[in-house]
Amino acid sequence: MPLARALANLDQEEGPLYQALAARLARLIRDGELASGQRLPTHRDLAGQLDIARGTVRRAYDELERRGLVESTVGRGTFVRQSPIEFGPSPADSAKRGVIDLTVNLGSAGAAGTTAAHLRHIADETYAEALEAYIDAARDERLQRAGQRWLAQQGVDVEPASVSLCVGSQHALLIAMLATTRAGDSVAVDALTYPGMRQLAAALDRRLVPVQRDEGGLMPDDLDRVCRRHQPTLLYCMPTLHNPTGTTLSQARRAEIAAVAQRRELWLLEDESLRLLWQGPEPALATLLPERTLYVAGLSKVVVAGPRMAFLSAPAPLRAAVRDALWATVITAPSISAVLASRLVESGDAFEIAAATRRALVARARRVRPTVEQLGATVVDGSPYVWLPLGERDADAVAAEALRRGVSVLTARPFAVSPPEPQALRLTISAPIDDASLDRAFEVLFEIIGGERASDAASLRLL
């Protein structure tokens, strides 16, 4: 079907025209009408075909790129991504449209007032000198001691010299990738992984190799098989409250993964941004194999998101490479973020906010537990995620119906390293702005899938 015909009558859709165009193009990509690698028309050409403004096309393409469905290169154009990564609408867009957003984990509870108080102190003359100069995020002693203390609270004992401050966990992952891998290298990942890692790998020309998983998480035996066949340089993993499934690796499985990494001389990139939400005894990989593990401990999901702060610990052989990567990407973290991170940890406020975040998630888990248990599922206190397998039902269709009823959810597509992705949804119980919205969202989802799933309720897992 000609593209202009497939995009006809956009003015009959609800909402701004650029959103209608983006939604129609996204549907064509999901349905295979626009194939992976296919070049989209230029802004000028598509605007001419549809008799709309070029700015409308540009905004629609920008929205598709934000969702991970297309990629644009100056001088080449806009192309449908290979194995497209699709994110839901932004939280701001969802709120404006009256949609309850279950897609984004913004879990920090009650952090705004405390953070604002620290920022006011930072603005005083006492800290003016610090704000007028760079703070070396890989060498500043005060900052490194704060990072050491933050990691110690997570059961990871490191020396201060190993710690750097990055501009959020995504930046920490970038630094770790640059320090351990080169263009063309293979990186082993869970078959369902953080979408940001997929985007990093694509941008850096690293090849992600999926490691199969079972109900206990990433499988050590398959990791060993992947190492034999593909010789990856690095394993990226989320051992605690894995995104998207919420799985936490057992102590035995962590020990097996560490043993494979040691035997295969594999670097480990351990992403533990949710560790303080979990109260289990499982040791960090950085404790089991410190000489080969880079450990990421972000503050965004458990303390405060806006300032973009994450600590990265690296073993001694990689510290120079980490410093080089920091300089190449941002030179150093912003001074205001460095001072704020230090103050939040030194005062103990970071730990209090993290504890409050866990309590809020426990309360929310208990709130949805009656609905979940009607489906034969269980709720693990402290996890922000619900992983909802749908059996033979089409996840896109369920997500579309949920959105029609005012609830935004993610399918498995953004997380799947290679097709076919499982028919499942990831829901985030920390996302709704209030408990009434949370209740309403789960009522809607139960109405859509609950009746048909009652006989197969055990496949619903709230983790």
PyMOL commands that set and color helices and strands:
alter all, ss='L'
color gray80, all
select helices_A, chain A and resi 3-6+10-12+17-30+43-50+54-66+91-96+111-123+125-131+141-152+160-162+169-180+195-204+220-230+251-264+275-277+285-288+290-292+316-329+335-346+349-374+395-404+435-459
alter helices_A, ss='H'
color red, helices_A
select strands_A, chain A and resi 70-73+77-80+100-101+163-166+186-190+207-211+213-214+217-218+234-237+267-271+293-298+310-313+385-389+407-408+410-411+424-428+461-462
alter strands_A, ss='S'
color yellow, strands_A
deselect
rebuild
show_as cartoon
